[in-house]
Amino acid sequence: MRLRCPICGAPVEVPDDAMPGELVEHDCGVVLEVVRSGDEISLRPFQGVEEDWGE
Ligand SMILES: [Zn+2]
């Protein structure tokens, strides 16, 4: 399926069997997370896991 990148607006190819939580790297350099709301699959920027820089 083809979704739209929320950052650059360009189409993003996502596997048809993509699961929510799956990460997709886009050409513009962002990492997108597959999210599902109801029957709709969409993408959002992946914020990453909180990293502790205090070590
Ligand atoms: Zn993009």
mmCIF file of the protein (N, C-alpha, C, O) and its ligand, coordinates in Angstrom:
data_MODEL
# 
_entry.id   MODEL 
# 
loop_
_entity.id 
_entity.type 
_entity.pdbx_number_of_molecules 
1 polymer     1 
2 non-polymer 1 
# 
_entity_poly.entity_id                      1 
_entity_poly.type                           'polypeptide(L)' 
_entity_poly.nstd_linkage                   no 
_entity_poly.nstd_monomer                   no 
_entity_poly.pdbx_seq_one_letter_code       MRLRCPICGAPVEVPDDAMPGELVEHDCGVVLEVVRSGDEISLRPFQGVEEDWGE 
_entity_poly.pdbx_seq_one_letter_code_can   MRLRCPICGAPVEVPDDAMPGELVEHDCGVVLEVVRSGDEISLRPFQGVEEDWGE 
_entity_poly.pdbx_strand_id                 A 
# 
loop_
_entity_poly_seq.entity_id 
_entity_poly_seq.num 
_entity_poly_seq.mon_id 
_entity_poly_seq.hetero 
1 1  MET n 
1 2  ARG n 
1 3  LEU n 
1 4  ARG n 
1 5  CYS n 
1 6  PRO n 
1 7  ILE n 
1 8  CYS n 
1 9  GLY n 
1 10 ALA n 
1 11 PRO n 
1 12 VAL n 
1 13 GLU n 
1 14 VAL n 
1 15 PRO n 
1 16 ASP n 
1 17 ASP n 
1 18 ALA n 
1 19 MET n 
1 20 PRO n 
1 21 GLY n 
1 22 GLU n 
1 23 LEU n 
1 24 VAL n 
1 25 GLU n 
1 26 HIS n 
1 27 ASP n 
1 28 CYS n 
1 29 GLY n 
1 30 VAL n 
1 31 VAL n 
1 32 LEU n 
1 33 GLU n 
1 34 VAL n 
1 35 VAL n 
1 36 ARG n 
1 37 SER n 
1 38 GLY n 
1 39 ASP n 
1 40 GLU n 
1 41 ILE n 
1 42 SER n 
1 43 LEU n 
1 44 ARG n 
1 45 PRO n 
1 46 PHE n 
1 47 GLN n 
1 48 GLY n 
1 49 VAL n 
1 50 GLU n 
1 51 GLU n 
1 52 ASP n 
1 53 TRP n 
1 54 GLY n 
1 55 GLU n 
# 
loop_
_struct_asym.id 
_struct_asym.entity_id 
A 1 
B 2 
# 
loop_
_chem_comp.id 
_chem_comp.type 
_chem_comp.mon_nstd_flag 
ALA 'L-peptide linking' y 
ARG 'L-peptide linking' y 
ASP 'L-peptide linking' y 
CYS 'L-peptide linking' y 
GLN 'L-peptide linking' y 
GLU 'L-peptide linking' y 
GLY 'peptide linking'   y 
HIS 'L-peptide linking' y 
ILE 'L-peptide linking' y 
LEU 'L-peptide linking' y 
MET 'L-peptide linking' y 
PHE 'L-peptide linking' y 
PRO 'L-peptide linking' y 
SER 'L-peptide linking' y 
TRP 'L-peptide linking' y 
VAL 'L-peptide linking' y 
ZN  non-polymer         . 
# 
_pdbx_entity_nonpoly.entity_id   2 
_pdbx_entity_nonpoly.name        ? 
_pdbx_entity_nonpoly.comp_id     ZN 
# 
_pdbx_nonpoly_scheme.asym_id         B 
_pdbx_nonpoly_scheme.entity_id       2 
_pdbx_nonpoly_scheme.mon_id          ZN 
_pdbx_nonpoly_scheme.ndb_seq_num     1 
_pdbx_nonpoly_scheme.pdb_seq_num     101 
_pdbx_nonpoly_scheme.auth_seq_num    101 
_pdbx_nonpoly_scheme.pdb_mon_id      ZN 
_pdbx_nonpoly_scheme.auth_mon_id     ZN 
_pdbx_nonpoly_scheme.pdb_strand_id   A 
_pdbx_nonpoly_scheme.pdb_ins_code    . 
# 
loop_
_atom_site.group_PDB 
_atom_site.id 
_atom_site.type_symbol 
_atom_site.label_atom_id 
_atom_site.label_alt_id 
_atom_site.label_comp_id 
_atom_site.label_asym_id 
_atom_site.label_entity_id 
_atom_site.label_seq_id 
_atom_site.pdbx_PDB_ins_code 
_atom_site.Cartn_x 
_atom_site.Cartn_y 
_atom_site.Cartn_z 
_atom_site.occupancy 
_atom_site.B_iso_or_equiv 
_atom_site.pdbx_formal_charge 
_atom_site.auth_seq_id 
_atom_site.auth_comp_id 
_atom_site.auth_asym_id 
_atom_site.auth_atom_id 
_atom_site.pdbx_PDB_model_num 
ATOM   1   N  N  . MET A 1 1  ? 0.847  -1.195 0.000  1.00 0.00 ? 1   MET A N  1 
ATOM   2   C  CA . MET A 1 1  ? 0.000  0.000  0.000  1.00 0.00 ? 1   MET A CA 1 
ATOM   3   C  C  . MET A 1 1  ? 0.879  1.240  0.000  1.00 0.00 ? 1   MET A C  1 
ATOM   4   O  O  . MET A 1 1  ? 2.068  1.188  0.315  1.00 0.00 ? 1   MET A O  1 
ATOM   5   N  N  . ARG A 1 2  ? 0.260  2.351  -0.361 1.00 0.00 ? 2   ARG A N  1 
ATOM   6   C  CA . ARG A 1 2  ? 1.028  3.583  -0.445 1.00 0.00 ? 2   ARG A CA 1 
ATOM   7   C  C  . ARG A 1 2  ? 0.406  4.607  0.498  1.00 0.00 ? 2   ARG A C  1 
ATOM   8   O  O  . ARG A 1 2  ? -0.774 4.940  0.397  1.00 0.00 ? 2   ARG A O  1 
ATOM   9   N  N  . LEU A 1 3  ? 1.222  5.087  1.403  1.00 0.00 ? 3   LEU A N  1 
ATOM   10  C  CA . LEU A 1 3  ? 0.768  6.088  2.363  1.00 0.00 ? 3   LEU A CA 1 
ATOM   11  C  C  . LEU A 1 3  ? 1.525  7.377  2.117  1.00 0.00 ? 3   LEU A C  1 
ATOM   12  O  O  . LEU A 1 3  ? 2.427  7.451  1.282  1.00 0.00 ? 3   LEU A O  1 
ATOM   13  N  N  . ARG A 1 4  ? 1.127  8.396  2.876  1.00 0.00 ? 4   ARG A N  1 
ATOM   14  C  CA . ARG A 1 4  ? 1.762  9.697  2.684  1.00 0.00 ? 4   ARG A CA 1 
ATOM   15  C  C  . ARG A 1 4  ? 2.656  10.014 3.880  1.00 0.00 ? 4   ARG A C  1 
ATOM   16  O  O  . ARG A 1 4  ? 2.268  9.832  5.033  1.00 0.00 ? 4   ARG A O  1 
ATOM   17  N  N  . CYS A 1 5  ? 3.837  10.484 3.583  1.00 0.00 ? 5   CYS A N  1 
ATOM   18  C  CA . CYS A 1 5  ? 4.759  10.859 4.644  1.00 0.00 ? 5   CYS A CA 1 
ATOM   19  C  C  . CYS A 1 5  ? 4.262  12.139 5.323  1.00 0.00 ? 5   CYS A C  1 
ATOM   20  O  O  . CYS A 1 5  ? 4.034  13.143 4.648  1.00 0.00 ? 5   CYS A O  1 
ATOM   21  N  N  . PRO A 1 6  ? 4.090  12.115 6.648  1.00 0.00 ? 6   PRO A N  1 
ATOM   22  C  CA . PRO A 1 6  ? 3.594  13.298 7.351  1.00 0.00 ? 6   PRO A CA 1 
ATOM   23  C  C  . PRO A 1 6  ? 4.616  14.424 7.422  1.00 0.00 ? 6   PRO A C  1 
ATOM   24  O  O  . PRO A 1 6  ? 4.275  15.551 7.781  1.00 0.00 ? 6   PRO A O  1 
ATOM   25  N  N  . ILE A 1 7  ? 5.848  14.129 7.086  1.00 0.00 ? 7   ILE A N  1 
ATOM   26  C  CA . ILE A 1 7  ? 6.901  15.141 7.148  1.00 0.00 ? 7   ILE A CA 1 
ATOM   27  C  C  . ILE A 1 7  ? 7.058  15.862 5.819  1.00 0.00 ? 7   ILE A C  1 
ATOM   28  O  O  . ILE A 1 7  ? 6.981  17.089 5.757  1.00 0.00 ? 7   ILE A O  1 
ATOM   29  N  N  . CYS A 1 8  ? 7.280  15.095 4.755  1.00 0.00 ? 8   CYS A N  1 
ATOM   30  C  CA . CYS A 1 8  ? 7.572  15.721 3.467  1.00 0.00 ? 8   CYS A CA 1 
ATOM   31  C  C  . CYS A 1 8  ? 6.388  15.637 2.505  1.00 0.00 ? 8   CYS A C  1 
ATOM   32  O  O  . CYS A 1 8  ? 6.389  16.300 1.467  1.00 0.00 ? 8   CYS A O  1 
ATOM   33  N  N  . GLY A 1 9  ? 5.375  14.826 2.838  1.00 0.00 ? 9   GLY A N  1 
ATOM   34  C  CA . GLY A 1 9  ? 4.189  14.751 2.005  1.00 0.00 ? 9   GLY A CA 1 
ATOM   35  C  C  . GLY A 1 9  ? 4.319  13.831 0.808  1.00 0.00 ? 9   GLY A C  1 
ATOM   36  O  O  . GLY A 1 9  ? 3.369  13.671 0.041  1.00 0.00 ? 9   GLY A O  1 
ATOM   37  N  N  . ALA A 1 10 ? 5.471  13.231 0.643  1.00 0.00 ? 10  ALA A N  1 
ATOM   38  C  CA . ALA A 1 10 ? 5.678  12.324 -0.487 1.00 0.00 ? 10  ALA A CA 1 
ATOM   39  C  C  . ALA A 1 10 ? 5.105  10.947 -0.156 1.00 0.00 ? 10  ALA A C  1 
ATOM   40  O  O  . ALA A 1 10 ? 4.963  10.592 1.014  1.00 0.00 ? 10  ALA A O  1 
ATOM   41  N  N  . PRO A 1 11 ? 4.777  10.178 -1.188 1.00 0.00 ? 11  PRO A N  1 
ATOM   42  C  CA . PRO A 1 11 ? 4.259  8.836  -0.949 1.00 0.00 ? 11  PRO A CA 1 
ATOM   43  C  C  . PRO A 1 11 ? 5.311  7.927  -0.313 1.00 0.00 ? 11  PRO A C  1 
ATOM   44  O  O  . PRO A 1 11 ? 6.508  8.058  -0.567 1.00 0.00 ? 11  PRO A O  1 
ATOM   45  N  N  . VAL A 1 12 ? 4.842  7.024  0.502  1.00 0.00 ? 12  VAL A N  1 
ATOM   46  C  CA . VAL A 1 12 ? 5.709  6.056  1.170  1.00 0.00 ? 12  VAL A CA 1 
ATOM   47  C  C  . VAL A 1 12 ? 5.169  4.662  0.861  1.00 0.00 ? 12  VAL A C  1 
ATOM   48  O  O  . VAL A 1 12 ? 3.993  4.381  1.094  1.00 0.00 ? 12  VAL A O  1 
ATOM   49  N  N  . GLU A 1 13 ? 6.011  3.810  0.349  1.00 0.00 ? 13  GLU A N  1 
ATOM   50  C  CA . GLU A 1 13 ? 5.611  2.426  0.110  1.00 0.00 ? 13  GLU A CA 1 
ATOM   51  C  C  . GLU A 1 13 ? 5.692  1.643  1.414  1.00 0.00 ? 13  GLU A C  1 
ATOM   52  O  O  . GLU A 1 13 ? 6.740  1.584  2.056  1.00 0.00 ? 13  GLU A O  1 
ATOM   53  N  N  . VAL A 1 14 ? 4.580  1.050  1.789  1.00 0.00 ? 14  VAL A N  1 
ATOM   54  C  CA . VAL A 1 14 ? 4.522  0.264  3.011  1.00 0.00 ? 14  VAL A CA 1 
ATOM   55  C  C  . VAL A 1 14 ? 4.015  -1.123 2.643  1.00 0.00 ? 14  VAL A C  1 
ATOM   56  O  O  . VAL A 1 14 ? 3.053  -1.251 1.886  1.00 0.00 ? 14  VAL A O  1 
ATOM   57  N  N  . PRO A 1 15 ? 4.650  -2.158 3.169  1.00 0.00 ? 15  PRO A N  1 
ATOM   58  C  CA . PRO A 1 15 ? 4.162  -3.508 2.873  1.00 0.00 ? 15  PRO A CA 1 
ATOM   59  C  C  . PRO A 1 15 ? 2.697  -3.666 3.269  1.00 0.00 ? 15  PRO A C  1 
ATOM   60  O  O  . PRO A 1 15 ? 2.258  -3.128 4.285  1.00 0.00 ? 15  PRO A O  1 
ATOM   61  N  N  . ASP A 1 16 ? 1.947  -4.410 2.457  1.00 0.00 ? 16  ASP A N  1 
ATOM   62  C  CA . ASP A 1 16 ? 0.522  -4.592 2.732  1.00 0.00 ? 16  ASP A CA 1 
ATOM   63  C  C  . ASP A 1 16 ? 0.276  -5.252 4.079  1.00 0.00 ? 16  ASP A C  1 
ATOM   64  O  O  . ASP A 1 16 ? -0.773 -5.066 4.697  1.00 0.00 ? 16  ASP A O  1 
ATOM   65  N  N  . ASP A 1 17 ? 1.257  -6.023 4.522  1.00 0.00 ? 17  ASP A N  1 
ATOM   66  C  CA . ASP A 1 17 ? 1.074  -6.722 5.787  1.00 0.00 ? 17  ASP A CA 1 
ATOM   67  C  C  . ASP A 1 17 ? 1.761  -5.999 6.944  1.00 0.00 ? 17  ASP A C  1 
ATOM   68  O  O  . ASP A 1 17 ? 2.038  -6.600 7.982  1.00 0.00 ? 17  ASP A O  1 
ATOM   69  N  N  . ALA A 1 18 ? 2.035  -4.699 6.758  1.00 0.00 ? 18  ALA A N  1 
ATOM   70  C  CA . ALA A 1 18 ? 2.688  -3.933 7.813  1.00 0.00 ? 18  ALA A CA 1 
ATOM   71  C  C  . ALA A 1 18 ? 1.826  -3.928 9.074  1.00 0.00 ? 18  ALA A C  1 
ATOM   72  O  O  . ALA A 1 18 ? 0.608  -3.760 9.014  1.00 0.00 ? 18  ALA A O  1 
ATOM   73  N  N  . MET A 1 19 ? 2.477  -4.111 10.193 1.00 0.00 ? 19  MET A N  1 
ATOM   74  C  CA . MET A 1 19 ? 1.768  -4.145 11.459 1.00 0.00 ? 19  MET A CA 1 
ATOM   75  C  C  . MET A 1 19 ? 1.946  -2.816 12.175 1.00 0.00 ? 19  MET A C  1 
ATOM   76  O  O  . MET A 1 19 ? 2.978  -2.161 12.030 1.00 0.00 ? 19  MET A O  1 
ATOM   77  N  N  . PRO A 1 20 ? 0.938  -2.414 12.951 1.00 0.00 ? 20  PRO A N  1 
ATOM   78  C  CA . PRO A 1 20 ? 1.108  -1.207 13.772 1.00 0.00 ? 20  PRO A CA 1 
ATOM   79  C  C  . PRO A 1 20 ? 2.352  -1.336 14.638 1.00 0.00 ? 20  PRO A C  1 
ATOM   80  O  O  . PRO A 1 20 ? 2.609  -2.384 15.230 1.00 0.00 ? 20  PRO A O  1 
ATOM   81  N  N  . GLY A 1 21 ? 3.101  -0.280 14.700 1.00 0.00 ? 21  GLY A N  1 
ATOM   82  C  CA . GLY A 1 21 ? 4.345  -0.300 15.463 1.00 0.00 ? 21  GLY A CA 1 
ATOM   83  C  C  . GLY A 1 21 ? 5.552  -0.571 14.597 1.00 0.00 ? 21  GLY A C  1 
ATOM   84  O  O  . GLY A 1 21 ? 6.688  -0.385 15.034 1.00 0.00 ? 21  GLY A O  1 
ATOM   85  N  N  . GLU A 1 22 ? 5.317  -1.011 13.366 1.00 0.00 ? 22  GLU A N  1 
ATOM   86  C  CA . GLU A 1 22 ? 6.420  -1.267 12.450 1.00 0.00 ? 22  GLU A CA 1 
ATOM   87  C  C  . GLU A 1 22 ? 7.053  0.048  12.021 1.00 0.00 ? 22  GLU A C  1 
ATOM   88  O  O  . GLU A 1 22 ? 6.360  1.052  11.856 1.00 0.00 ? 22  GLU A O  1 
ATOM   89  N  N  . LEU A 1 23 ? 8.342  0.042  11.843 1.00 0.00 ? 23  LEU A N  1 
ATOM   90  C  CA . LEU A 1 23 ? 9.050  1.258  11.481 1.00 0.00 ? 23  LEU A CA 1 
ATOM   91  C  C  . LEU A 1 23 ? 9.441  1.219  10.014 1.00 0.00 ? 23  LEU A C  1 
ATOM   92  O  O  . LEU A 1 23 ? 9.898  0.199  9.499  1.00 0.00 ? 23  LEU A O  1 
ATOM   93  N  N  . VAL A 1 24 ? 9.249  2.362  9.351  1.00 0.00 ? 24  VAL A N  1 
ATOM   94  C  CA . VAL A 1 24 ? 9.585  2.492  7.938  1.00 0.00 ? 24  VAL A CA 1 
ATOM   95  C  C  . VAL A 1 24 ? 10.479 3.718  7.795  1.00 0.00 ? 24  VAL A C  1 
ATOM   96  O  O  . VAL A 1 24 ? 10.144 4.807  8.260  1.00 0.00 ? 24  VAL A O  1 
ATOM   97  N  N  . GLU A 1 25 ? 11.614 3.521  7.147  1.00 0.00 ? 25  GLU A N  1 
ATOM   98  C  CA . GLU A 1 25 ? 12.495 4.658  6.921  1.00 0.00 ? 25  GLU A CA 1 
ATOM   99  C  C  . GLU A 1 25 ? 12.144 5.284  5.586  1.00 0.00 ? 25  GLU A C  1 
ATOM   100 O  O  . GLU A 1 25 ? 12.012 4.589  4.578  1.00 0.00 ? 25  GLU A O  1 
ATOM   101 N  N  . HIS A 1 26 ? 11.995 6.595  5.583  1.00 0.00 ? 26  HIS A N  1 
ATOM   102 C  CA . HIS A 1 26 ? 11.625 7.263  4.343  1.00 0.00 ? 26  HIS A CA 1 
ATOM   103 C  C  . HIS A 1 26 ? 12.823 7.962  3.723  1.00 0.00 ? 26  HIS A C  1 
ATOM   104 O  O  . HIS A 1 26 ? 13.822 8.247  4.384  1.00 0.00 ? 26  HIS A O  1 
ATOM   105 N  N  . ASP A 1 27 ? 12.686 8.232  2.415  1.00 0.00 ? 27  ASP A N  1 
ATOM   106 C  CA . ASP A 1 27 ? 13.781 8.848  1.667  1.00 0.00 ? 27  ASP A CA 1 
ATOM   107 C  C  . ASP A 1 27 ? 14.208 10.183 2.253  1.00 0.00 ? 27  ASP A C  1 
ATOM   108 O  O  . ASP A 1 27 ? 15.365 10.583 2.121  1.00 0.00 ? 27  ASP A O  1 
ATOM   109 N  N  . CYS A 1 28 ? 13.265 10.882 2.909  1.00 0.00 ? 28  CYS A N  1 
ATOM   110 C  CA . CYS A 1 28 ? 13.595 12.210 3.423  1.00 0.00 ? 28  CYS A CA 1 
ATOM   111 C  C  . CYS A 1 28 ? 14.379 12.134 4.722  1.00 0.00 ? 28  CYS A C  1 
ATOM   112 O  O  . CYS A 1 28 ? 14.779 13.162 5.270  1.00 0.00 ? 28  CYS A O  1 
ATOM   113 N  N  . GLY A 1 29 ? 14.599 10.931 5.215  1.00 0.00 ? 29  GLY A N  1 
ATOM   114 C  CA . GLY A 1 29 ? 15.470 10.783 6.369  1.00 0.00 ? 29  GLY A CA 1 
ATOM   115 C  C  . GLY A 1 29 ? 14.755 10.530 7.680  1.00 0.00 ? 29  GLY A C  1 
ATOM   116 O  O  . GLY A 1 29 ? 15.397 10.254 8.693  1.00 0.00 ? 29  GLY A O  1 
ATOM   117 N  N  . VAL A 1 30 ? 13.439 10.621 7.675  1.00 0.00 ? 30  VAL A N  1 
ATOM   118 C  CA . VAL A 1 30 ? 12.725 10.372 8.921  1.00 0.00 ? 30  VAL A CA 1 
ATOM   119 C  C  . VAL A 1 30 ? 12.413 8.880  9.046  1.00 0.00 ? 30  VAL A C  1 
ATOM   120 O  O  . VAL A 1 30 ? 12.366 8.144  8.060  1.00 0.00 ? 30  VAL A O  1 
ATOM   121 N  N  . VAL A 1 31 ? 12.204 8.470  10.280 1.00 0.00 ? 31  VAL A N  1 
ATOM   122 C  CA . VAL A 1 31 ? 11.722 7.123  10.540 1.00 0.00 ? 31  VAL A CA 1 
ATOM   123 C  C  . VAL A 1 31 ? 10.256 7.248  10.937 1.00 0.00 ? 31  VAL A C  1 
ATOM   124 O  O  . VAL A 1 31 ? 9.907  7.994  11.852 1.00 0.00 ? 31  VAL A O  1 
ATOM   125 N  N  . LEU A 1 32 ? 9.406  6.507  10.234 1.00 0.00 ? 32  LEU A N  1 
ATOM   126 C  CA . LEU A 1 32 ? 7.971  6.602  10.446 1.00 0.00 ? 32  LEU A CA 1 
ATOM   127 C  C  . LEU A 1 32 ? 7.461  5.334  11.110 1.00 0.00 ? 32  LEU A C  1 
ATOM   128 O  O  . LEU A 1 32 ? 7.937  4.233  10.834 1.00 0.00 ? 32  LEU A O  1 
ATOM   129 N  N  . GLU A 1 33 ? 6.496  5.507  11.978 1.00 0.00 ? 33  GLU A N  1 
ATOM   130 C  CA . GLU A 1 33 ? 5.890  4.383  12.663 1.00 0.00 ? 33  GLU A CA 1 
ATOM   131 C  C  . GLU A 1 33 ? 4.503  4.138  12.079 1.00 0.00 ? 33  GLU A C  1 
ATOM   132 O  O  . GLU A 1 33 ? 3.722  5.070  11.888 1.00 0.00 ? 33  GLU A O  1 
ATOM   133 N  N  . VAL A 1 34 ? 4.211  2.882  11.802 1.00 0.00 ? 34  VAL A N  1 
ATOM   134 C  CA . VAL A 1 34 ? 2.877  2.522  11.301 1.00 0.00 ? 34  VAL A CA 1 
ATOM   135 C  C  . VAL A 1 34 ? 1.906  2.525  12.477 1.00 0.00 ? 34  VAL A C  1 
ATOM   136 O  O  . VAL A 1 34 ? 2.126  1.854  13.486 1.00 0.00 ? 34  VAL A O  1 
ATOM   137 N  N  . VAL A 1 35 ? 0.842  3.282  12.330 1.00 0.00 ? 35  VAL A N  1 
ATOM   138 C  CA . VAL A 1 35 ? -0.183 3.319  13.367 1.00 0.00 ? 35  VAL A CA 1 
ATOM   139 C  C  . VAL A 1 35 ? -1.537 3.009  12.738 1.00 0.00 ? 35  VAL A C  1 
ATOM   140 O  O  . VAL A 1 35 ? -1.783 3.316  11.572 1.00 0.00 ? 35  VAL A O  1 
ATOM   141 N  N  . ARG A 1 36 ? -2.386 2.412  13.515 1.00 0.00 ? 36  ARG A N  1 
ATOM   142 C  CA . ARG A 1 36 ? -3.723 2.103  13.014 1.00 0.00 ? 36  ARG A CA 1 
ATOM   143 C  C  . ARG A 1 36 ? -4.765 2.744  13.913 1.00 0.00 ? 36  ARG A C  1 
ATOM   144 O  O  . ARG A 1 36 ? -4.714 2.614  15.136 1.00 0.00 ? 36  ARG A O  1 
ATOM   145 N  N  . SER A 1 37 ? -5.709 3.436  13.294 1.00 0.00 ? 37  SER A N  1 
ATOM   146 C  CA . SER A 1 37 ? -6.855 3.941  14.037 1.00 0.00 ? 37  SER A CA 1 
ATOM   147 C  C  . SER A 1 37 ? -8.106 3.431  13.341 1.00 0.00 ? 37  SER A C  1 
ATOM   148 O  O  . SER A 1 37 ? -8.442 3.876  12.244 1.00 0.00 ? 37  SER A O  1 
ATOM   149 N  N  . GLY A 1 38 ? -8.790 2.497  13.983 1.00 0.00 ? 38  GLY A N  1 
ATOM   150 C  CA . GLY A 1 38 ? -9.913 1.846  13.312 1.00 0.00 ? 38  GLY A CA 1 
ATOM   151 C  C  . GLY A 1 38 ? -9.398 1.017  12.156 1.00 0.00 ? 38  GLY A C  1 
ATOM   152 O  O  . GLY A 1 38 ? -8.504 0.190  12.339 1.00 0.00 ? 38  GLY A O  1 
ATOM   153 N  N  . ASP A 1 39 ? -9.942 1.220  10.974 1.00 0.00 ? 39  ASP A N  1 
ATOM   154 C  CA . ASP A 1 39 ? -9.491 0.489  9.798  1.00 0.00 ? 39  ASP A CA 1 
ATOM   155 C  C  . ASP A 1 39 ? -8.431 1.255  9.026  1.00 0.00 ? 39  ASP A C  1 
ATOM   156 O  O  . ASP A 1 39 ? -7.907 0.766  8.025  1.00 0.00 ? 39  ASP A O  1 
ATOM   157 N  N  . GLU A 1 40 ? -8.116 2.451  9.490  1.00 0.00 ? 40  GLU A N  1 
ATOM   158 C  CA . GLU A 1 40 ? -7.177 3.291  8.765  1.00 0.00 ? 40  GLU A CA 1 
ATOM   159 C  C  . GLU A 1 40 ? -5.752 3.057  9.228  1.00 0.00 ? 40  GLU A C  1 
ATOM   160 O  O  . GLU A 1 40 ? -5.455 3.074  10.423 1.00 0.00 ? 40  GLU A O  1 
ATOM   161 N  N  . ILE A 1 41 ? -4.881 2.840  8.261  1.00 0.00 ? 41  ILE A N  1 
ATOM   162 C  CA . ILE A 1 41 ? -3.457 2.749  8.549  1.00 0.00 ? 41  ILE A CA 1 
ATOM   163 C  C  . ILE A 1 41 ? -2.829 4.087  8.177  1.00 0.00 ? 41  ILE A C  1 
ATOM   164 O  O  . ILE A 1 41 ? -3.074 4.617  7.093  1.00 0.00 ? 41  ILE A O  1 
ATOM   165 N  N  . SER A 1 42 ? -2.028 4.621  9.074  1.00 0.00 ? 42  SER A N  1 
ATOM   166 C  CA . SER A 1 42 ? -1.350 5.868  8.754  1.00 0.00 ? 42  SER A CA 1 
ATOM   167 C  C  . SER A 1 42 ? 0.060  5.825  9.314  1.00 0.00 ? 42  SER A C  1 
ATOM   168 O  O  . SER A 1 42 ? 0.480  4.842  9.924  1.00 0.00 ? 42  SER A O  1 
ATOM   169 N  N  . LEU A 1 43 ? 0.768  6.901  9.093  1.00 0.00 ? 43  LEU A N  1 
ATOM   170 C  CA . LEU A 1 43 ? 2.152  6.989  9.527  1.00 0.00 ? 43  LEU A CA 1 
ATOM   171 C  C  . LEU A 1 43 ? 2.329  8.196  10.421 1.00 0.00 ? 43  LEU A C  1 
ATOM   172 O  O  . LEU A 1 43 ? 1.675  9.224  10.248 1.00 0.00 ? 43  LEU A O  1 
ATOM   173 N  N  . ARG A 1 44 ? 3.215  8.053  11.368 1.00 0.00 ? 44  ARG A N  1 
ATOM   174 C  CA . ARG A 1 44 ? 3.570  9.211  12.182 1.00 0.00 ? 44  ARG A CA 1 
ATOM   175 C  C  . ARG A 1 44 ? 5.071  9.164  12.421 1.00 0.00 ? 44  ARG A C  1 
ATOM   176 O  O  . ARG A 1 44 ? 5.684  8.097  12.366 1.00 0.00 ? 44  ARG A O  1 
ATOM   177 N  N  . PRO A 1 45 ? 5.659  10.325 12.686 1.00 0.00 ? 45  PRO A N  1 
ATOM   178 C  CA . PRO A 1 45 ? 7.105  10.338 12.939 1.00 0.00 ? 45  PRO A CA 1 
ATOM   179 C  C  . PRO A 1 45 ? 7.417  9.520  14.185 1.00 0.00 ? 45  PRO A C  1 
ATOM   180 O  O  . PRO A 1 45 ? 6.761  9.658  15.218 1.00 0.00 ? 45  PRO A O  1 
ATOM   181 N  N  . PHE A 1 46 ? 8.420  8.678  14.070 1.00 0.00 ? 46  PHE A N  1 
ATOM   182 C  CA . PHE A 1 46 ? 8.828  7.863  15.202 1.00 0.00 ? 46  PHE A CA 1 
ATOM   183 C  C  . PHE A 1 46 ? 9.689  8.711  16.130 1.00 0.00 ? 46  PHE A C  1 
ATOM   184 O  O  . PHE A 1 46 ? 10.721 9.252  15.732 1.00 0.00 ? 46  PHE A O  1 
ATOM   185 N  N  . GLN A 1 47 ? 9.242  8.810  17.364 1.00 0.00 ? 47  GLN A N  1 
ATOM   186 C  CA . GLN A 1 47 ? 9.963  9.654  18.314 1.00 0.00 ? 47  GLN A CA 1 
ATOM   187 C  C  . GLN A 1 47 ? 11.180 8.945  18.889 1.00 0.00 ? 47  GLN A C  1 
ATOM   188 O  O  . GLN A 1 47 ? 12.049 9.576  19.491 1.00 0.00 ? 47  GLN A O  1 
ATOM   189 N  N  . GLY A 1 48 ? 11.238 7.652  18.702 1.00 0.00 ? 48  GLY A N  1 
ATOM   190 C  CA . GLY A 1 48 ? 12.349 6.886  19.263 1.00 0.00 ? 48  GLY A CA 1 
ATOM   191 C  C  . GLY A 1 48 ? 12.109 6.587  20.720 1.00 0.00 ? 48  GLY A C  1 
ATOM   192 O  O  . GLY A 1 48 ? 11.213 7.135  21.363 1.00 0.00 ? 48  GLY A O  1 
ATOM   193 N  N  . VAL A 1 49 ? 12.931 5.710  21.209 1.00 0.00 ? 49  VAL A N  1 
ATOM   194 C  CA . VAL A 1 49 ? 12.824 5.404  22.636 1.00 0.00 ? 49  VAL A CA 1 
ATOM   195 C  C  . VAL A 1 49 ? 13.573 6.468  23.416 1.00 0.00 ? 49  VAL A C  1 
ATOM   196 O  O  . VAL A 1 49 ? 14.586 6.996  22.958 1.00 0.00 ? 49  VAL A O  1 
ATOM   197 N  N  . GLU A 1 50 ? 13.073 6.771  24.577 1.00 0.00 ? 50  GLU A N  1 
ATOM   198 C  CA . GLU A 1 50 ? 13.747 7.757  25.428 1.00 0.00 ? 50  GLU A CA 1 
ATOM   199 C  C  . GLU A 1 50 ? 15.134 7.249  25.783 1.00 0.00 ? 50  GLU A C  1 
ATOM   200 O  O  . GLU A 1 50 ? 15.301 6.174  26.360 1.00 0.00 ? 50  GLU A O  1 
ATOM   201 N  N  . GLU A 1 51 ? 16.098 8.035  25.429 1.00 0.00 ? 51  GLU A N  1 
ATOM   202 C  CA . GLU A 1 51 ? 17.453 7.610  25.755 1.00 0.00 ? 51  GLU A CA 1 
ATOM   203 C  C  . GLU A 1 51 ? 17.962 8.375  26.954 1.00 0.00 ? 51  GLU A C  1 
ATOM   204 O  O  . GLU A 1 51 ? 17.743 9.577  27.108 1.00 0.00 ? 51  GLU A O  1 
ATOM   205 N  N  . ASP A 1 52 ? 18.638 7.641  27.781 1.00 0.00 ? 52  ASP A N  1 
ATOM   206 C  CA . ASP A 1 52 ? 19.200 8.258  28.984 1.00 0.00 ? 52  ASP A CA 1 
ATOM   207 C  C  . ASP A 1 52 ? 20.653 8.628  28.713 1.00 0.00 ? 52  ASP A C  1 
ATOM   208 O  O  . ASP A 1 52 ? 21.532 7.773  28.604 1.00 0.00 ? 52  ASP A O  1 
ATOM   209 N  N  . TRP A 1 53 ? 20.865 9.917  28.612 1.00 0.00 ? 53  TRP A N  1 
ATOM   210 C  CA . TRP A 1 53 ? 22.224 10.382 28.296 1.00 0.00 ? 53  TRP A CA 1 
ATOM   211 C  C  . TRP A 1 53 ? 23.059 10.566 29.555 1.00 0.00 ? 53  TRP A C  1 
ATOM   212 O  O  . TRP A 1 53 ? 24.193 11.041 29.490 1.00 0.00 ? 53  TRP A O  1 
ATOM   213 N  N  . GLY A 1 54 ? 22.505 10.194 30.690 1.00 0.00 ? 54  GLY A N  1 
ATOM   214 C  CA . GLY A 1 54 ? 23.191 10.465 31.941 1.00 0.00 ? 54  GLY A CA 1 
ATOM   215 C  C  . GLY A 1 54 ? 24.306 9.496  32.272 1.00 0.00 ? 54  GLY A C  1 
ATOM   216 O  O  . GLY A 1 54 ? 25.029 9.682  33.251 1.00 0.00 ? 54  GLY A O  1 
ATOM   217 N  N  . GLU A 1 55 ? 24.448 8.452  31.451 1.00 0.00 ? 55  GLU A N  1 
ATOM   218 C  CA . GLU A 1 55 ? 25.468 7.465  31.807 1.00 0.00 ? 55  GLU A CA 1 
ATOM   219 C  C  . GLU A 1 55 ? 26.864 7.994  31.626 1.00 0.00 ? 55  GLU A C  1 
ATOM   220 O  O  . GLU A 1 55 ? 27.833 7.280  31.885 1.00 0.00 ? 55  GLU A O  1 
HETATM 221 ZN ZN . ZN  B 2 .  ? 9.266  11.813 4.000  1.00 0.00 2 101 ZN  A ZN 1 
# 
